[in-house]
Amino acid sequence: MIEEIGTIVAIAHEKGMQKIWVETEIKTTCNSCQVQTNCGTSVVAKAFTPKKQNIELFYDLPVKVGQKVKLGIPEETLLSASLQVYLLPLFGLIVGAMLASWLMPFFALESELWVVLSGFVMAILVFLLIRHRMASSGNQQFCPTLLDVFPHDAQTISITNL
């Protein structure tokens, strides 16, 4: 389980459920590197990497704004999502290029540009198919889950009618 600590920044009640927004700080590997003061990549990472990320979650028990929470996502889920988003489009690129090179003699095409274009088109189609499948499934398997809520003396701030 990959775990991260976040802070509750807002709470809303809608349709009998309590929706909370958890803010987490994005960490880069550059923060733990010893040569980050002399590295150009570190400077670019600090300039362009967003520092905070907000995540929407539903939670039944009472919580307060400012409370720290522990979020988690299983390694298998992260690995599965990475496989689908990175490797399947790459596989589509290879298959598309192979199909185009196999079909080129049948259509009297002599340019390698068609092979490259069909590979990219196939990769984009595979990526869009995966994106559509993940969005339409309504499945929250790739979303982090709330593992623990740490006690805090913050007051509840409620956002109504969102």
Secondary structure as UniProt FT lines:
FT   STRAND          2..14
FT   TURN            15..16
FT   STRAND          17..25
FT   HELIX           29..32
FT   TURN            34..35
FT   HELIX           36..38
FT   HELIX           40..48
FT   STRAND          52..58
FT   TURN            65..66
FT   STRAND          68..73
FT   HELIX           75..82
FT   HELIX           83..87
FT   HELIX           88..103
FT   HELIX           104..107
FT   HELIX           113..136
FT   TURN            141..142
FT   STRAND          145..149
FT   STRAND          158..160
//
